[in-house]
Amino acid sequence: MASKGILKSLFVPGGILLLAVVLLLSGGLLSITVAAANFYYYAAFAAGILLAWRFHSSRVLFAIIMLMLSQRAIEFFSAGRPVSTGPGSIAFEAIAFLLPLNFITISLVRERGLGIPAITPRLLLLFLESVFVAVICRPGETTGPVILHTAFLNRSLFPWTNIPQLALLAFAVAFVVLLVRLLLYRKPLESGLLWSLVATFLGMQANAVDRIATAYWGTAALLLAASIIENTYVLAYHDELTSLPARRAFNEALLRLEAPYSIAVVDIDHFKSFNDTYGHDTGDQVLCMVATRLARVNGGGQAFRVGGEEFSILFPGKFMKEVVPHLESLRTVIEESRFRVRSTPERRSAPRGAGRRTDDKKNITRRKSTHLRNVPGESSASDLSVTVSIGVAEPSPKAREAEQVIQSADKALYRAKKAGRNRIETASESRSRTPRLKSNIA
């Protein structure tokens, strides 16, 4: 499932969209005219700018403006002809080097909206780069700065491209940086930047100004616009904290269920006590840790965060007796997990000994991994453990609809809580599936 998620974040929608464009333009499947290329170009850039403005995405807006200025600068200095010599060639070399560096910058900076403090430094950077390109492309100039077209390797190794070697190196570095960030964060905007970089490279490779190149420039803008739409979808259907599918996705998944299926309701034991004792930051850590384990559930299940500390797992095509072993394995994995937390300001400001009394009162166990000192201003490190209670149900003569199955699972969860927590109850049984309870588990 993790591999499937990586592939999806890598290729959907940017990789698939760019592949389709490459096949159409380079595979001879579509003969595009200059007028059609120009219309596509302007439509893609207009859509990208409008979406970036509407969703307050300064990163995408900056990237689209950068692409437009770059393409227009090359076209202006080359007088609309294929790049060969003179100012057009100089502009081509400089922009081919600056573009990937700007992509890296955009990827690394944080999204800060479209406020003046956020966009001013980026617009200033574009202005300075524009001035630099204009200065080195003065009328009468035939060659640009030597560094831009220096050959580090034998030129015979690169007969397939007019892009200078320094710019090729910059594109390669930018591709690696963007790919690593995409694999680390799996964000649609990172995917959009990566594939927009590739489309930009193809546009530069196509001599930057002809109709095919214009189509690739437009595709680069379209990929950025698509990343905004995909990001909006992710925010609507996924929980931002845990990255699990959220309640809206859960409700739609229920509509697709057909018997047989099983639904498990998972609730974190004593979660409020974690928040009260260690602070909401620690509570968020608990949620993320549990969500990570739930996302790896076996048996064909898919986990959702449906609210607060409550999660649901859907098992399409599975009977209840088939999923219980997988849920038991999941419960054990969570029970045996430990994570280290440092005391929050709320805990440090508490009177000496108050935290321990609260822990005892609310049955939260803390396993000390280092010597804890109640000294104001110092942080204490602890290993915390967490458990979950699970209720599971399947359709029955008395509960045929999905909502009724969820209610049956909720009742089973309530029995698990009432029986001592850290266990699984099924809708058809009143006894615990996990009679063993450890005294040192929260």
C-alpha positions as a Python dict, from the first residue, in 0.01 Angstrom:
ca = {
    (1, 'M'): (0, 0, 0),
    (2, 'A'): (292, 233, 74),
    (3, 'S'): (439, 163, -270),
    (4, 'K'): (100, 226, -429),
    (5, 'G'): (75, 559, -246),
    (6, 'I'): (422, 662, -360),
    (7, 'L'): (347, 579, -723),
    (8, 'K'): (17, 764, -707),
    (9, 'S'): (173, 1079, -560),
    (10, 'L'): (454, 1059, -816),
    (11, 'F'): (256, 1011, -1136),
    (12, 'V'): (-99, 1139, -1065),
    (13, 'P'): (-190, 1369, -1222),
    (14, 'G'): (132, 1535, -1341),
    (15, 'G'): (322, 1238, -1480),
    (16, 'I'): (22, 1099, -1668),
    (17, 'L'): (-70, 1440, -1811),
    (18, 'L'): (284, 1510, -1930),
    (19, 'L'): (315, 1163, -2083),
    (20, 'A'): (-5, 1223, -2278),
    (21, 'V'): (128, 1554, -2410),
    (22, 'V'): (461, 1399, -2511),
    (23, 'L'): (284, 1120, -2699),
    (24, 'L'): (60, 1368, -2878),
    (25, 'L'): (337, 1612, -2972),
    (26, 'S'): (633, 1383, -3033),
    (27, 'G'): (460, 1062, -3130),
    (28, 'G'): (295, 1207, -3437),
    (29, 'L'): (-53, 1156, -3296),
    (30, 'L'): (-139, 1526, -3318),
    (31, 'S'): (-38, 1791, -3569),
    (32, 'I'): (-59, 2121, -3384),
    (33, 'T'): (-61, 2454, -3565),
    (34, 'V'): (107, 2771, -3443),
    (35, 'A'): (-231, 2930, -3366),
    (36, 'A'): (-343, 2624, -3167),
    (37, 'A'): (-14, 2617, -2975),
    (38, 'N'): (-47, 2984, -2888),
    (39, 'F'): (-408, 2942, -2776),
    (40, 'Y'): (-313, 2645, -2558),
    (41, 'Y'): (-21, 2844, -2416),
    (42, 'Y'): (-228, 3148, -2316),
    (43, 'A'): (-518, 2940, -2186),
    (44, 'A'): (-288, 2731, -1964),
    (45, 'F'): (-109, 3034, -1822),
    (46, 'A'): (-435, 3222, -1764),
    (47, 'A'): (-587, 2922, -1585),
    (48, 'G'): (-275, 2881, -1373),
    (49, 'I'): (-265, 3245, -1270),
    (50, 'L'): (-637, 3254, -1185),
    (51, 'L'): (-619, 2935, -980),
    (52, 'A'): (-305, 3049, -798),
    (53, 'W'): (-471, 3382, -715),
    (54, 'R'): (-798, 3219, -610),
    (55, 'F'): (-630, 2967, -379),
    (56, 'H'): (-366, 3210, -252),
    (57, 'S'): (-75, 3000, -375),
    (58, 'S'): (223, 3232, -401),
    (59, 'R'): (455, 2944, -494),
    (60, 'V'): (254, 2845, -801),
    (61, 'L'): (195, 3208, -900),
    (62, 'F'): (566, 3282, -876),
    (63, 'A'): (649, 2972, -1082),
    (64, 'I'): (399, 3060, -1357),
    (65, 'I'): (518, 3420, -1380),
    (66, 'M'): (877, 3292, -1394),
    (67, 'L'): (792, 3056, -1682),
    (68, 'M'): (609, 3325, -1877),
    (69, 'L'): (888, 3580, -1837),
    (70, 'S'): (1147, 3319, -1937),
    (71, 'Q'): (970, 3213, -2254),
    (72, 'R'): (892, 3571, -2353),
    (73, 'A'): (1251, 3681, -2290),
    (74, 'I'): (1393, 3410, -2515),
    (75, 'E'): (1137, 3490, -2784),
    (76, 'F'): (1209, 3864, -2761),
    (77, 'F'): (1588, 3842, -2779),
    (78, 'S'): (1577, 3581, -3058),
    (79, 'A'): (1317, 3782, -3253),
    (80, 'G'): (1093, 3476, -3263),
    (81, 'R'): (1344, 3273, -3465),
    (82, 'P'): (1513, 2947, -3361),
    (83, 'V'): (1793, 3019, -3118),
    (84, 'S'): (2135, 3008, -3279),
    (85, 'T'): (2361, 3308, -3214),
    (86, 'G'): (2354, 3660, -3076),
    (87, 'P'): (2135, 3791, -2792),
    (88, 'G'): (1885, 3510, -2839),
    (89, 'S'): (2152, 3248, -2774),
    (90, 'I'): (2279, 3439, -2472),
    (91, 'A'): (1927, 3465, -2325),
    (92, 'F'): (1876, 3094, -2390),
    (93, 'E'): (2195, 3001, -2200),
    (94, 'A'): (2121, 3229, -1905),
    (95, 'I'): (1756, 3130, -1866),
    (96, 'A'): (1834, 2759, -1907),
    (97, 'F'): (2064, 2796, -1605),
    (98, 'L'): (1839, 3020, -1393),
    (99, 'L'): (1512, 2829, -1442),
    (100, 'P'): (1604, 2510, -1252),
    (101, 'L'): (1758, 2716, -972),
    (102, 'N'): (1430, 2902, -938),
    (103, 'F'): (1241, 2573, -927),
    (104, 'I'): (1460, 2464, -635),
    (105, 'T'): (1397, 2796, -459),
    (106, 'I'): (1020, 2768, -504),
    (107, 'S'): (1020, 2414, -371),
    (108, 'L'): (1220, 2503, -60),
    (109, 'V'): (1032, 2817, 47),
    (110, 'R'): (720, 2789, 258),
    (111, 'E'): (376, 2883, 130),
    (112, 'R'): (287, 3221, 279),
    (113, 'G'): (-11, 3331, 70),
    (114, 'L'): (-34, 3637, -149),
    (115, 'G'): (37, 3904, 108),
    (116, 'I'): (281, 4182, 24),
    (117, 'P'): (553, 4048, 261),
    (118, 'A'): (528, 3707, 92),
    (119, 'I'): (539, 3808, -274),
    (120, 'T'): (777, 4105, -256),
    (121, 'P'): (1103, 3907, -214),
    (122, 'R'): (1006, 3669, -494),
    (123, 'L'): (911, 3946, -734),
    (124, 'L'): (1235, 4122, -645),
    (125, 'L'): (1426, 3807, -735),
    (126, 'L'): (1252, 3789, -1073),
    (127, 'F'): (1326, 4156, -1132),
    (128, 'L'): (1697, 4113, -1057),
    (129, 'E'): (1719, 3809, -1284),
    (130, 'S'): (1538, 3998, -1561),
    (131, 'V'): (1784, 4285, -1530),
    (132, 'F'): (2076, 4041, -1543),
    (133, 'V'): (1945, 3879, -1862),
    (134, 'A'): (1875, 4219, -2021),
    (135, 'V'): (2227, 4343, -1942),
    (136, 'I'): (2409, 4043, -2090),
    (137, 'C'): (2180, 4044, -2396),
    (138, 'R'): (2252, 4401, -2503),
    (139, 'P'): (2230, 4468, -2878),
    (140, 'G'): (2554, 4379, -3050),
    (141, 'E'): (2656, 4115, -2795),
    (142, 'T'): (2750, 3785, -2955),
    (143, 'T'): (2853, 3575, -2655),
    (144, 'G'): (2744, 3568, -2294),
    (145, 'P'): (2945, 3505, -1978),
    (146, 'V'): (3193, 3223, -2036),
    (147, 'I'): (3068, 3021, -1739),
    (148, 'L'): (2726, 2980, -1898),
    (149, 'H'): (2856, 2788, -2200),
    (150, 'T'): (3170, 2630, -2058),
    (151, 'A'): (3206, 2263, -2151),
    (152, 'F'): (3304, 2052, -1850),
    (153, 'L'): (3286, 1731, -2052),
    (154, 'N'): (3356, 1644, -2413),
    (155, 'R'): (3094, 1814, -2629),
    (156, 'S'): (3066, 1502, -2842),
    (157, 'L'): (2880, 1341, -2552),
    (158, 'F'): (2591, 1585, -2593),
    (159, 'P'): (2502, 1593, -2964),
    (160, 'W'): (2134, 1552, -2873),
    (161, 'T'): (2089, 1893, -2706),
    (162, 'N'): (2165, 2263, -2743),
    (163, 'I'): (2132, 2322, -2371),
    (164, 'P'): (2472, 2414, -2220),
    (165, 'Q'): (2634, 2167, -1984),
    (166, 'L'): (2609, 2397, -1682),
    (167, 'A'): (2235, 2429, -1742),
    (168, 'L'): (2204, 2051, -1786),
    (169, 'L'): (2373, 2009, -1448),
    (170, 'A'): (2133, 2261, -1293),
    (171, 'F'): (1833, 2075, -1439),
    (172, 'A'): (1966, 1743, -1305),
    (173, 'V'): (2020, 1884, -956),
    (174, 'A'): (1676, 2046, -956),
    (175, 'F'): (1514, 1719, -1068),
    (176, 'V'): (1680, 1526, -786),
    (177, 'V'): (1585, 1788, -525),
    (178, 'L'): (1222, 1801, -636),
    (179, 'L'): (1198, 1422, -660),
    (180, 'V'): (1336, 1376, -309),
    (181, 'R'): (1097, 1635, -168),
    (182, 'L'): (806, 1468, -347),
    (183, 'L'): (896, 1127, -205),
    (184, 'L'): (938, 1275, 142),
    (185, 'Y'): (623, 1487, 157),
    (186, 'R'): (401, 1346, -123),
    (187, 'K'): (235, 1682, -177),
    (188, 'P'): (56, 1766, -504),
    (189, 'L'): (240, 2098, -534),
    (190, 'E'): (576, 1917, -515),
    (191, 'S'): (456, 1684, -792),
    (192, 'G'): (343, 1982, -998),
    (193, 'L'): (682, 2149, -966),
    (194, 'L'): (866, 1829, -1060),
    (195, 'W'): (671, 1761, -1378),
    (196, 'S'): (660, 2130, -1468),
    (197, 'L'): (1041, 2126, -1454),
    (198, 'V'): (1046, 1828, -1692),
    (199, 'A'): (804, 2002, -1930),
    (200, 'T'): (1019, 2314, -1918),
    (201, 'F'): (1326, 2108, -2005),
    (202, 'L'): (1142, 1961, -2303),
    (203, 'G'): (1045, 2312, -2410),
    (204, 'M'): (1407, 2427, -2393),
    (205, 'Q'): (1515, 2112, -2575),
    (206, 'A'): (1270, 2199, -2854),
    (207, 'N'): (1459, 2526, -2911),
    (208, 'A'): (1231, 2723, -2679),
    (209, 'V'): (1036, 2927, -2939),
    (210, 'D'): (874, 2705, -3203),
    (211, 'R'): (520, 2569, -3183),
    (212, 'I'): (620, 2243, -3012),
    (213, 'A'): (823, 2436, -2755),
    (214, 'T'): (530, 2672, -2699),
    (215, 'A'): (307, 2373, -2630),
    (216, 'Y'): (556, 2240, -2374),
    (217, 'W'): (575, 2578, -2200),
    (218, 'G'): (196, 2580, -2183),
    (219, 'T'): (202, 2226, -2044),
    (220, 'A'): (443, 2337, -1771),
    (221, 'A'): (189, 2600, -1664),
    (222, 'L'): (-99, 2351, -1695),
    (223, 'L'): (80, 2105, -1466),
    (224, 'L'): (114, 2373, -1200),
    (225, 'A'): (-256, 2458, -1234),
    (226, 'A'): (-345, 2089, -1206),
    (227, 'S'): (-138, 2063, -887),
    (228, 'I'): (-358, 2329, -727),
    (229, 'I'): (-672, 2133, -818),
    (230, 'E'): (-519, 1809, -690),
    (231, 'N'): (-411, 1982, -368),
    (232, 'T'): (-765, 2106, -317),
    (233, 'Y'): (-894, 1752, -363),
    (234, 'V'): (-643, 1618, -109),
    (235, 'L'): (-742, 1882, 145),
    (236, 'A'): (-1110, 1800, 95),
    (237, 'Y'): (-1076, 1423, 116),
    (238, 'H'): (-775, 1372, 344),
    (239, 'D'): (-708, 1463, 703),
    (240, 'E'): (-435, 1725, 708),
    (241, 'L'): (-279, 1608, 1036),
    (242, 'T'): (-262, 1232, 978),
    (243, 'S'): (-283, 1221, 594),
    (244, 'L'): (-547, 948, 621),
    (245, 'P'): (-865, 977, 413),
    (246, 'A'): (-1114, 1192, 603),
    (247, 'R'): (-1485, 1165, 678),
    (248, 'R'): (-1594, 1280, 333),
    (249, 'A'): (-1390, 1003, 171),
    (250, 'F'): (-1529, 759, 428),
    (251, 'N'): (-1889, 853, 350),
    (252, 'E'): (-1830, 807, -23),
    (253, 'A'): (-1656, 474, 35),
    (254, 'L'): (-1964, 354, 227),
    (255, 'L'): (-2177, 412, -83),
    (256, 'R'): (-1960, 171, -282),
    (257, 'L'): (-1973, -113, -28),
    (258, 'E'): (-2144, -436, -123),
    (259, 'A'): (-2184, -738, 104),
    (260, 'P'): (-1983, -906, 229),
    (261, 'Y'): (-1783, -641, 410),
    (262, 'S'): (-1673, -554, 760),
    (263, 'I'): (-1636, -222, 939),
    (264, 'A'): (-1408, -168, 1237),
    (265, 'V'): (-1430, 136, 1464),
    (266, 'V'): (-1102, 221, 1640),
    (267, 'D'): (-1073, 459, 1935),
    (268, 'I'): (-757, 565, 2123),
    (269, 'D'): (-776, 482, 2492),
    (270, 'H'): (-748, 772, 2738),
    (271, 'F'): (-676, 1018, 2458),
    (272, 'K'): (-816, 1315, 2648),
    (273, 'S'): (-575, 1238, 2929),
    (274, 'F'): (-282, 1261, 2690),
    (275, 'N'): (-397, 1606, 2584),
    (276, 'D'): (-464, 1723, 2940),
    (277, 'T'): (-138, 1590, 3079),
    (278, 'Y'): (113, 1642, 2799),
    (279, 'G'): (-52, 1909, 2583),
    (280, 'H'): (-216, 1912, 2243),
    (281, 'D'): (115, 1882, 2057),
    (282, 'T'): (168, 1544, 2219),
    (283, 'G'): (-192, 1454, 2140),
    (284, 'D'): (-120, 1527, 1775),
    (285, 'Q'): (187, 1301, 1794),
    (286, 'V'): (-30, 1024, 1933),
    (287, 'L'): (-282, 1065, 1652),
    (288, 'C'): (-11, 1058, 1385),
    (289, 'M'): (157, 753, 1536),
    (290, 'V'): (-169, 557, 1553),
    (291, 'A'): (-270, 673, 1204),
    (292, 'T'): (61, 551, 1064),
    (293, 'R'): (-2, 204, 1210),
    (294, 'L'): (-363, 200, 1089),
    (295, 'A'): (-256, 290, 735),
    (296, 'R'): (-57, -35, 727),
    (297, 'V'): (-342, -263, 830),
    (298, 'N'): (-346, -594, 644),
    (299, 'G'): (-638, -791, 507),
    (300, 'G'): (-734, -539, 240),
    (301, 'G'): (-853, -280, 490),
    (302, 'Q'): (-847, 95, 441),
    (303, 'A'): (-829, 330, 738),
    (304, 'F'): (-1008, 665, 771),
    (305, 'R'): (-998, 935, 1035),
    (306, 'V'): (-1362, 1015, 1101),
    (307, 'G'): (-1313, 1265, 1382),
    (308, 'G'): (-1113, 1339, 1695),
    (309, 'E'): (-940, 1025, 1820),
    (310, 'E'): (-1180, 794, 1633),
    (311, 'F'): (-1087, 602, 1319),
    (312, 'S'): (-1271, 355, 1099),
    (313, 'I'): (-1139, 72, 885),
    (314, 'L'): (-1332, -69, 591),
    (315, 'F'): (-1275, -427, 473),
    (316, 'P'): (-1459, -470, 141),
    (317, 'G'): (-1529, -831, 49),
    (318, 'K'): (-1427, -962, 394),
    (319, 'F'): (-1630, -1138, 659),
    (320, 'M'): (-1586, -1037, 1021),
    (321, 'K'): (-1413, -1361, 1119),
    (322, 'E'): (-1156, -1297, 844),
    (323, 'V'): (-1060, -948, 962),
    (324, 'V'): (-1038, -1011, 1336),
    (325, 'P'): (-687, -1165, 1316),
    (326, 'H'): (-564, -863, 1118),
    (327, 'L'): (-719, -626, 1371),
    (328, 'E'): (-561, -820, 1657),
    (329, 'S'): (-223, -788, 1489),
    (330, 'L'): (-286, -417, 1446),
    (331, 'R'): (-385, -377, 1812),
    (332, 'T'): (-67, -554, 1921),
    (333, 'V'): (153, -338, 1699),
    (334, 'I'): (4, -21, 1846),
    (335, 'E'): (32, -158, 2200),
    (336, 'E'): (402, -233, 2153),
    (337, 'S'): (482, 101, 1990),
    (338, 'R'): (666, 365, 2189),
    (339, 'F'): (740, 723, 2109),
    (340, 'R'): (942, 981, 2293),
    (341, 'V'): (787, 1308, 2397),
    (342, 'R'): (929, 1609, 2571),
    (343, 'S'): (734, 1786, 2839),
    (344, 'T'): (521, 2070, 2712),
    (345, 'P'): (504, 2421, 2862),
    (346, 'E'): (177, 2325, 3030),
    (347, 'R'): (348, 2036, 3207),
    (348, 'R'): (660, 2233, 3300),
    (349, 'S'): (450, 2506, 3455),
    (350, 'A'): (259, 2257, 3673),
    (351, 'P'): (346, 2228, 4045),
    (352, 'R'): (607, 1971, 4141),
    (353, 'G'): (453, 1624, 4150),
    (354, 'A'): (123, 1735, 3993),
    (355, 'G'): (196, 1555, 3666),
    (356, 'R'): (263, 1222, 3843),
    (357, 'R'): (-58, 1245, 4044),
    (358, 'T'): (-253, 1322, 3727),
    (359, 'D'): (-95, 1024, 3554),
    (360, 'D'): (-187, 794, 3842),
    (361, 'K'): (-538, 927, 3858),
    (362, 'K'): (-600, 886, 3483),
    (363, 'N'): (-413, 557, 3440),
    (364, 'I'): (-152, 692, 3198),
    (365, 'T'): (173, 502, 3225),
    (366, 'R'): (505, 666, 3161),
    (367, 'R'): (816, 457, 3118),
    (368, 'K'): (1120, 665, 3210),
    (369, 'S'): (1408, 643, 2968),
    (370, 'T'): (1619, 915, 3129),
    (371, 'H'): (1637, 1081, 3468),
    (372, 'L'): (1345, 1325, 3490),
    (373, 'R'): (1399, 1644, 3678),
    (374, 'N'): (1123, 1887, 3765),
    (375, 'V'): (1336, 2193, 3706),
    (376, 'P'): (1159, 2490, 3554),
    (377, 'G'): (1276, 2561, 3200),
    (378, 'E'): (1418, 2212, 3141),
    (379, 'S'): (1249, 1948, 2926),
    (380, 'S'): (1198, 1589, 3029),
    (381, 'A'): (1204, 1298, 2788),
    (382, 'S'): (966, 1007, 2833),
    (383, 'D'): (866, 698, 2643),
    (384, 'L'): (489, 691, 2610),
    (385, 'S'): (275, 396, 2512),
    (386, 'V'): (-78, 403, 2378),
    (387, 'T'): (-348, 144, 2321),
    (388, 'V'): (-666, 129, 2119),
    (389, 'S'): (-1006, -33, 2161),
    (390, 'I'): (-1174, -178, 1853),
    (391, 'G'): (-1530, -272, 1769),
    (392, 'V'): (-1603, -462, 1448),
    (393, 'A'): (-1926, -558, 1273),
    (394, 'E'): (-2059, -695, 945),
    (395, 'P'): (-2402, -687, 777),
    (396, 'S'): (-2660, -904, 947),
    (397, 'P'): (-3037, -960, 923),
    (398, 'K'): (-3082, -686, 1185),
    (399, 'A'): (-2820, -452, 1036),
    (400, 'R'): (-2823, -456, 658),
    (401, 'E'): (-2733, -94, 579),
    (402, 'A'): (-2383, 47, 624),
    (403, 'E'): (-2502, 299, 884),
    (404, 'Q'): (-2656, 16, 1086),
    (405, 'V'): (-2332, -182, 1063),
    (406, 'I'): (-2143, 123, 1194),
    (407, 'Q'): (-2384, 147, 1486),
    (408, 'S'): (-2324, -221, 1563),
    (409, 'A'): (-1949, -161, 1552),
    (410, 'D'): (-1991, 139, 1783),
    (411, 'K'): (-2180, -76, 2034),
    (412, 'A'): (-1902, -335, 2018),
    (413, 'L'): (-1648, -57, 2077),
    (414, 'Y'): (-1844, 61, 2380),
    (415, 'R'): (-1830, -292, 2520),
    (416, 'A'): (-1455, -301, 2464),
    (417, 'K'): (-1418, 28, 2653),
    (418, 'K'): (-1642, -88, 2935),
    (419, 'A'): (-1456, -420, 2965),
    (420, 'G'): (-1122, -253, 3027),
    (421, 'R'): (-997, -116, 2693),
    (422, 'N'): (-706, -240, 2479),
    (423, 'R'): (-915, -516, 2324),
    (424, 'I'): (-1136, -611, 2032),
    (425, 'E'): (-1509, -679, 2054),
    (426, 'T'): (-1722, -808, 1769),
    (427, 'A'): (-2085, -726, 1714),
    (428, 'S'): (-2182, -1091, 1764),
    (429, 'E'): (-1989, -1146, 2085),
    (430, 'S'): (-2000, -993, 2428),
    (431, 'R'): (-1674, -1138, 2542),
    (432, 'S'): (-1335, -983, 2479),
    (433, 'R'): (-1123, -1100, 2191),
    (434, 'T'): (-818, -997, 2395),
    (435, 'P'): (-859, -1095, 2760),
    (436, 'R'): (-496, -1020, 2841),
    (437, 'L'): (-443, -671, 2981),
    (438, 'K'): (-113, -529, 3089),
    (439, 'S'): (-106, -312, 3394),
    (440, 'N'): (156, -83, 3242),
    (441, 'I'): (-39, 1, 2929),
    (442, 'A'): (-237, 322, 2909),
}
